[in-house]
Amino acid sequence: MYNALGISYGELALKGKNRGNFERILNTRIRNILKGTDYKLIIDSSKLYILSDQENIDEIIRKVKKIFGIVLISPSVRVDNDEDEIKKAVLEAAERAYENGARNFKVEVKRSNKKFQKRSMDFARELGGHILVNSKFEHVKMKNPDVMIYLEIRNSTYICTEKIKTYGGLPLGTTGKGLVLLSGGIDSPVAAFMMAKRGMFVNAVTFHSFPFTSTQALEKVKELTEILSLYIPKTRLFSMNILKIQQEINQKTNKELATILTRRVMMRLAEKLAKSRGYGALITGESLGQVASQTIGGLTCTNASVKDIPVFRPLIGMDKTEIMDIAAEIDTYEKSIEPYEDSCVIFAPKHPVTNPKLENVLLEEEKIEGYDEIMEEIYNNMEIFTFE
């Protein structure tokens, strides 16, 4: 049935002089994700199309939907700019729509190729009449029809009856590189996805406390990273065991501040990694007020541990239901809710301070002898995993 996919841009179309570079990055991403698939990528009168046999179209749609920078995919029938061929294809599209339950329709024609002599409105009326005479349809409906039959007349003519909405955003890699602090929970994978949608190439760092946390907890994070790699190719996961510094925090500091002190450890190690590997920002899954460490006071204390790069919190104003909906959409939710512990719950206080003061936190950190040396040891024992 379909032999072409029309690719529609969103913000990409507004990039002015930078548009060409963004399009090249997007085209490269399409070629990489469709490697091994029988297809052809063409530009027809400034619009991108993927041509392929019908047997490959569904698989191509499934893959291309995961590419950021695309807002719509239009499964289309591509024919020559011949009136008889166009009328035949339009009638076949109408008949399929009728079989699927549509009882009224509208034809819309966009004529980019001015060598095609009939004007858009005139040809749309002619095609509507052709459908009424030659199909079971009895009604044209100009507002909210059961089915829209779209035609784009370019060097070829493309006919479609559905437009599949995709994630939009910007092509991956056009806004730099970031490092997400990835736990096994619901929020941080969504945060990674949200920043990747804004064109940021995202890698991940996770922290564990083996043997206090199980090996399954790390495996869970690795599986979440593998899911994210469907959207972000060649994803790397950096893993650090922070148990030694957590034990020092538990033994020598105010237990009510343990969570904040541990978060500062993670942020410091993440910043060190980001600076050494060329990541321009840290990304977290924090949402204001969701837990005790995510109050304004808590965020102020964790923020203060990062000196030289920004911290992006794309979920900061979202509620849990919104975050869960996105997690379900990107297929991380079911993995995230599996009951394996993460480092944040180890030595977690029963009554954490909800509005910590930075000066008090700094005083507690000073109680840990050899703090910097322990952090260096943790960093040097880091493990790295790559997901294609």
N, C-alpha and C positions, 0 to 999 in steps of 0.2 A: 504493500500500500504506500508507505512513505519511502522516499529515496533521498531526502534532504532535511537538514535541520538548520533553521535560521537562528542565528545567535545575536541577541540584542544586548547592547551595553547599557549601563546606568550612568554612574558618575563619570565613567571613562570618556563619554562623549563630550564632557565639559572641560577637559584638561588642556584645551588650546594647543600651544606649541609642544606640550609634553605628551599629547595623545598618541603620537606615533610610537614613542618608546613604550608607553603602557600597552599598546596593542601588540607590539613585538613580544613583550613578556607574556601576555595572555596567550598568544598563538603558540609560543614555546611550551607553555603549560598544557595546552590542549594536545599538542603533539606528544608530549611526554606521557600524559595519562592515557592516550589512545595507542600507545606503542604496542604493536602486535595485532592491531585491529585493521581490517580492510576498510579504508576510508580515503577521502580526498578533501583537503581544505582549500576553499577558494574565496576570493573577494569578488562579489558581483555588484557593481555600481555602489561601492563603498560599504556594502554589508557583507558580513562574514557568514559563510555557509559551510556545513559539513555534509559531504555527499557520501552515501553508502547504500548498500543493498538493504532491503527490508529486513532480512534476517539479522542484521547487525544493529539496527536502529535502537531497539530497546536497551541493549547493553551500552551503546554509546550515550544515550540519554542518562542512564544511571551514573555513568562516570562523569559526564560533563556537568551534571547538577552539582557536583562537589567542587567546581572551579569557581573561585571568587572573581568578581568583576563582570559576571554575566547576570542579567536580571531576568531574561526570558529565553526559553528555547521553544521554537515553533516547528513541530514536526510537519513536514510539507511534502507535497507531490510536485516535483520539478518537471516542467514540460517546455517545449520550444514555444516561441512567441507566434504561434499559429492559432488562429481563432477556432478552428475545428478541434484541435487538440485541447485547447483551453476549455472549450464548452464540454467536451467529453469528460475531462478530469473534474470539472466543477460539478457536473451531474453525478458522477460517481461519488464525490464527497458528500453531496446532498443526500443521496440514497443511503449511504452509510449512516449519516446522522439521523435519518428517518427511522431506520432499523433500530437505532439506539434510543429511540423515544422522542426525538424532536418533532414538533408539529408545526412550527413556524420558523422562519429564517430571515436573515438579512445578508446581502452581499456587499462587501466593501472592497473597493479597488484602489490601490496606490500605484500610480504610473510614474516610475522613475525614468524609464526609457521613453523619451519623447518621440522616438522614431516609430513607436507604436501609435498609430494614427487616431484611434478612438480615445476620446477623453474619458477620464476615470468615472465620472457620474453617469455618462451615457452608457458606457460598457457595463457598469454595475446593474443598471436597469435592464439592459439586454440580457444579461446572464440571469437575473431574477425571473424574467419572463420565460427564459429557456427552461429553468427549473420547474416553474409552475405548469408549463405545458407538458413536460416530459417525465415528471415524477409524481409521487403521491401527495406531495405538499400542495396545500390549498391556500396558504396564507403567507404573506410577507409581513413582518413586524419590525418597525423601525426602531422601537425602544425595547430594550431587554428581550431580544428574541431568544428562542430556545437554542439556536445555533447561529454563530457568526461564521460566514465563509469569507475568509480573507484572501485577497490576491495581491501579490507584489509583482509588477511587471518590470523586470530589469533586463539584463541580457538574455535571461530565461524568465519564465513565469513560475512563481511559487504559490501553491494553493494550500491553505491550512485551515483547520476548524478548531484548533485549541492552541493555547499558549501556556507553557508550563513555567510557573514562577520558580526562580532559583534564589540563591542567597544574596546576590548583588555584591556590594562592597567594591574592593579594589584588587587588582591582580596581585597574587602573592609575591612578596619581595620588593614591591614598589615603595614601601614606607620604612624600610630598614629591617633590623633583626631584634628580637626580644627574647627574654628568658623567663619562662613561667615557673613559679614555684608550684609544683604539681603534687598534690596529696592524693589519697585514694577516695576523696569525697566527691560530692556532686559539683561543687562550685568551680574548682580550679580548671578542670577540663573545659568547662563552658567559657571561662575567662580566656583560655588559650584560643578557643575557636573564635571568640568575638574579636580578638586582636588580629588573628589571621585574616578574618573577614575584612579588616581595615587595611589589608595589604602587607601586614607584618609577618616576616618569616619567623616562626616561633620554635624554639627548642625548649627542653624542660629539665628542671633539676628537682630531685626528690630527696627527702631525708628520712632515714629509718633509725631504729634503735635496737638492731639485732644484738643479742638474742631476746631482748625484752619484747620486741615486735617479731612476728613470725616471718619466715621466708615467703609465705603466701601473701603477706601484705605488700612486699616489693613486687611480687609477680603480678598482683592486681594493678599496681601502678604501671608496670610494663605493658600490660594488656590495654590499659587506657591509652597509653602512648601509641600503641599500635593502631587503635581506632582513630586517634587524631591524625596518624600518618596517612589516612585515606584523604584527608583534606590538606595536610602539610607534608609534602614528600621528603624523604630522607631525614626524618625527625631523629634527633639525638636526645637520649635521656641520660643525665648525669646523676649519679647516686652517691650520697655520703652518709656514713654512719655517725650520728651525733651523740651516741650514748655517753661517751666519756664526759663531755661538757654538761650533759643533762644531770649526770650523777653529781658533778661538782655543784651545779645549781641547787639540786635537791638537798645536799648536805650543808652548804655554806651560806645560803641566802634565804630571805623571807619567802616561805613557801607560797604565800598568797600572790607573789609576783612571778611564779615559776613559768606560767604560760607566756607572759610578756617577754621574760628573759630568753626563753627558748625561741620565740618568734624573732627576736633580735639576732640570735645566733644564726638562724636560717637566712635572714636578710643579709647579714654581713658576708656569709659564705657565698650566697648567690651573687652579691655584688662583686666579690673578688673573682668569681668564675666569669661573670659577664664582662668585666673589664679585660680579663686575660684572653677571652675568646671573641671580642669585638661585638658583643650584644649591646645595643644602645639603650635598653630599658629593662626593668624588671616588671613582671606581670603577676598579680595575685588575684585570688578569687574572693577577696574580702567584700562583704556587703554590710553597710553601716547598721550597727545595732543587732546583727544576727547572733553573735556570741559575745561573751564578756570582753574578749581581746579586740573586738571590732567596734568599740565605742570611739568617740573622738579622742579621748585620752589615750586609749590603747593604740590607736592608729598613729597618734602623734609620737608615742614612744618607739614604735617599730620604724616609723619613717625616719626618725633621727639616727638610726643605725646605718642608713644609706647616705653616703656623702656626695657622690659624684654623678649619679645617673638618676633619671626619673623613675618613679614607681607608678605604673598604670593599674587602675582598679576598675575594669569595665563593668563590673556588677555592682558598684557601690550604691546605686540608687534603686536596685531591683529587689523585689521580694522573692521569697523562696519558691513560690509557685511559678513565677516567670522563669526562674533559673531551671527548675525541674522540667518545665515544658521544652526549653531549648535542649537540655540534656537528653530528653527522650527523642527529640527530632534528630540529633546528631549521633544517636545510638551509644551514648556513654552512660545513660542513667542506670540500666540494669547492672552493669559492671560496678558502678559507683556505690550502689546500695548493698553490695556483698559485705558481710560483717567481719572485715579484717581491720584491726586497729592501726592507727598511724602514730607518728612520734609525738604529736601534740597532746595525746591523751596519757602518755607516760609521765608519771609524777605530777599529773594535773591536780591543782588544789581543789578542795571541796568548796572553798569560798574565795574565788579569785577576786582581786581588786578590779572594779569596773571602771574606775576613773583614775588610773595611775598617774603619778607625777614623774616627769622625766628625771628630775634631780634625785628622787628616791631610787629610781631604777639604776641610775649611774652609780650611786653609792653601793647598791647591792652587787653590781658587776665588779666593783673594786675588791670585794671580799674573795674573789676567785683568784688564787695564785696561779701564775702561769697561763692565764687566759689566752693570750696570743699564741703561745706555743702549742696549746691543745688545739686551737683552731687551725693552726698550720698543719698539724698532724692529721686532723680530720680531712682537710683539703687534699693533702698529698696522697691519701688512701682512697680517693674517689674512684668509682667505677664508671665506665661509659658503655652505653648500649645504643645501637643504631637500628632504625626501622625504615625499610625501603617503602 
